[in-house]
């Protein structure tokens, strides 16, 4: 599936890679208890956050996608994990009262701009990191503390 098709398939309340601060600003502007949006997690790659506004506080719930593609909220102690085929199914469930959130979902905050999908970061390449360091010629450096280490 192309990135464009993926973006079109995502719900309008999914805001992608916005910061926690941007999220809080958007929900604060809406200023309605039960306002919500979903964004990418800033700390866990591949995870998302369901953010819900209640009495000027934004509650953030970690949202994970299983290897089978289902979505679940990371359950707090004592709560059963529930799995949903789509984000819409998850949102529909949490629109009902008393499902374990600080506030049930009531008002989606829709994104107003095109979604920016960041491609996955390539794995850290140690050689690339080494190549970016300036090359130094330790052997010919005057007054160098270079020590030649010979194999045993």
C-alpha positions in Angstrom: 0.0 0.0 0.0 1.4 3.4 -0.9 2.0 6.1 1.7 -0.7 8.2 0.1 -3.3 5.3 0.3 -2.3 4.7 3.9 -2.8 8.4 4.7 -6.3 8.3 3.0 -7.2 5.2 5.0 -6.4 6.9 8.4 -9.2 8.5 10.3 -9.5 12.3 10.5 -8.9 12.3 14.2 -5.4 10.7 13.7 -2.9 13.6 13.6 0.3 11.6 13.0 3.6 12.9 14.3 2.5 16.0 16.2 4.1 16.8 19.5 2.5 16.5 22.9 2.5 20.3 23.1 0.7 20.6 19.7 -1.8 18.0 20.9 -2.5 19.8 24.1 -2.9 23.1 22.2 -5.4 21.5 19.8 -7.5 19.9 22.5 -7.3 23.1 24.6 -8.7 25.2 21.7 -11.6 22.8 21.4 -12.1 23.2 25.2 -14.8 20.5 25.5 -14.7 17.6 27.9 -14.4 14.4 25.9 -12.5 16.0 23.0 -10.0 13.5 21.7 -7.4 12.8 19.0 -4.8 10.2 18.2 -1.2 11.0 17.6 2.1 9.2 17.2 4.0 8.5 20.4 7.1 10.7 20.8 8.8 8.1 23.0 7.9 4.7 21.6 8.5 4.2 17.9 5.4 2.6 16.3 3.1 3.3 19.2 0.4 5.9 19.2 -1.4 7.9 21.9 -5.1 8.4 22.5 -5.4 11.9 24.1 -8.6 12.9 25.8 -9.4 16.3 27.3 -11.3 16.7 30.6 -11.5 19.8 32.7 -8.5 21.5 31.2 -6.3 18.3 31.6 -5.1 16.1 28.7 -5.1 12.4 29.6 -2.8 10.3 27.4 -3.2 6.6 26.8 -0.6 4.5 25.0 -2.1 2.8 22.0 -0.3 -0.2 20.5 -0.8 -2.2 17.4 -0.2 -6.0 17.7 1.7 -8.0 15.2 -1.7 -9.1 13.7 -2.6 -5.5 13.1 -5.2 -5.1 15.9 -5.2 -2.1 18.2 -5.2 -2.1 22.0 -4.8 0.5 24.8 -2.1 -0.4 27.3 -4.2 -1.6 30.2 -3.7 -0.3 33.7 -3.6 -2.8 36.5 -6.8 -4.8 36.8 -8.2 -3.8 33.4 -8.6 -6.5 30.7 -6.9 -5.7 27.4 -9.4 -5.3 24.6 -8.4 -5.7 20.9 -9.9 -3.8 18.0 -9.5 -4.4 14.2 -9.5 -0.7 13.4 -9.0 2.6 15.1 -12.6 3.4 14.4 -13.7 0.3 16.3 -11.5 1.3 19.3 -12.9 4.8 19.3 -16.5 3.5 19.0 -15.9 1.4 22.1 -14.4 4.2 24.2 -17.3 6.5 23.2 -19.3 4.5 25.7 -19.2 5.6 29.3 -17.3 3.7 32.1 -14.7 2.0 29.8 -11.7 2.9 32.0 -10.8 6.3 30.5 -10.8 9.5 32.5 -13.6 10.7 30.2 -15.5 8.8 27.4 -14.7 10.1 23.9 -17.2 12.7 22.7 -15.7 15.2 20.2 -13.1 14.2 17.7 -10.5 16.9 16.9 -10.0 16.6 13.1 -6.7 17.4 11.5 -6.9 20.4 9.2 -3.8 19.7 7.2 -2.5 16.9 5.1 -1.0 14.1 7.2 2.8 13.9 7.3 3.9 10.3 7.3 7.4 9.8 8.4 9.1 6.8 6.8 10.6 4.4 9.4 14.1 5.4 10.5 16.9 3.3 9.1 18.7 1.2 11.8 21.7 3.0 13.2 24.7 2.2 11.1 27.9 2.3 13.2 30.1 2.7 10.1 28.1 5.7 8.9 28.6 7.3 12.3 32.3 6.6 12.2 32.6 8.0 8.7 31.0 11.3 9.8 33.8 11.9 12.3 36.7 13.9 11.0 39.6 11.8 9.8 42.6 12.3 12.0 46.1 11.2 11.3 47.3 10.3 14.8 50.7 8.9 13.6 51.9 12.2 12.1 50.3 14.5 14.7 53.0 16.4 16.6 53.1 15.7 20.3 50.4 13.2 19.9 49.5 10.8 22.7 48.9 8.2 20.1 50.0 4.8 21.3 50.4 1.9 18.8 48.9 -1.3 20.1 50.4 -4.4 18.6 48.6 -7.7 18.6 50.0 -10.2 21.2 
